[in-house]
Amino acid sequence: MVSRIKVVNDPGELVSIFHAADSDIKRKLLLDLSTGWITLPTIEQKYGKEGRRALLYLDKIKMIETQWITGSNGPEKAYHTYYTNVQINLMGTLSELADIIYAATLSDDQLQEYEDKIKALMKDDGSVFLGDVSDALNISQTLIRGIVKRSSILEIKGYKIELASGAE
């Protein structure tokens, strides 16, 4: 097996790492994915709708890889963790750290409130500039990045926030 290391250099990326296993189902799914290839029907059967959402989140943050396997119903897409190790190598200000910890510890309801506010700011093309969100919500860009990294439905592309592919 190839050993791959995810190097975390951005404080906002910590939110993704912490959120990848912040519930019992996510933790168990991550452990299962680290030991073998698993298909979506198997994940849904074992973990239900939350397992599917967790898989989409892991895919969004590029923690899993896919391949086609031959199953009893023919070819099926299977998933597995891409990395075997994580190395955290970063430095940030105390205010950045405070924003990252806050984003990582938001309740699901608080996160959804931020997601709804950000979606309401999106233009017809389904995107909004990070700076515009910062100004409109009167919060730091670091906190916004943390919220988006935590979100299953939003992603950052360059200086814009967009809806993530596969978002419900």
Disulfide bonds with the S-S distance in Angstrom:
none
